[in-house]
Amino acid sequence: MEKSTKKYNTWIVILSIAIPLVVAILFGVKIDLKLPVFLPPIYATINGLTSLLLILAVWAIKNKKIQLHEKLMKTAIVFSVLFLVMYVAYHMTSESTKYGGEGILKTVYFFILISHILLSIVVIPFVLITYVRAITNNFELHKKIAKITFPLWLYVTITGVVVYLMISPYYL
């Protein structure tokens, strides 16, 4: 393993632990500030666009459009970071909304929400490893892990939109 890969591996571990930890800590911080816009539909849209970017990126690589694939994937990463920043900002400045549905819909909602949250943590190192393997030109290993990363990341982005759509009637 070359030195630069080791350096990346250290960052992957640090970020994979730090991101969920910082998000969890920031959820406990409440700022008395009224944001100028209502963020949930904006960050849900960004999640939806990330889903589209991921699908287009897979199409691009299957059609040997490598530069397009690279641009789409970098944009998907930027969108995911942007989503996370807005999501945290919203939850630091607003009370959490309770889901008001009942019966089977409530069970479905919580299944989707919990799986979304857990997989959003799990996918972080997968995205980072997949990205590092691409930028270090380790394309064989990149392809192998991308086959796992893609469905996980796509599930997280799609379920983010589904969670928003299910809870949106209950926003104050």
C-alpha positions, 0 to 999 in steps of 0.5 A, a space after each residue: 500500500 503506497 503512502 498516499 493511500 495510507 494517508 487517505 485511509 487515515 482520513 476515511 477513518 477519521 471522517 467516517 467517525 467524525 461526521 456522524 459524531 459531529 452531527 449527533 452532537 449538533 443535534 443537541 445544540 439549539 440556536 435561537 435563530 429563524 432561518 430565512 427559508 424553510 429548509 426541508 423541501 430544499 434539502 429533500 430536493 437536493 437528496 432527489 437530485 443526488 439520486 438522479 446524479 448517481 443513476 446518471 453516473 452509472 449510466 455514464 460509466 456503463 457507456 464509457 463516458 468517464 469524464 462525465 461519470 467523474 463530474 457527476 460523482 463529484 457533484 453527487 458528493 458536493 450535493 450530499 455535503 450540502 444536504 448534510 449542512 442544511 439538514 444540521 442547520 435546520 435541526 439546530 434552529 427548529 424543533 423536530 417534527 413528530 410523524 402524525 400518521 397511524 397504523 401501518 403507515 407509522 410502522 412503514 415510516 419508522 422502518 424507512 426512517 431508521 434504515 435511512 439513518 443507519 445506512 446514511 452512517 454506514 455509507 460514509 466510509 463506502 463513499 470515501 473509499 470508492 472515491 479514493 480508489 478512483 482518484 488513486 487510479 485503483 479502478 479494479 477495486 473501485 469497481 468492486 466497492 462501487 457495486 456496494 456503494 451505489 445501491 447503499 447511497 441510492 437507497 439513502 438519497 431516495 429514502 431521504 425524499 420518502 421520509 420528507 414526503 411522509 412527514 411534510 404534512 405534519 410540519 407546523 
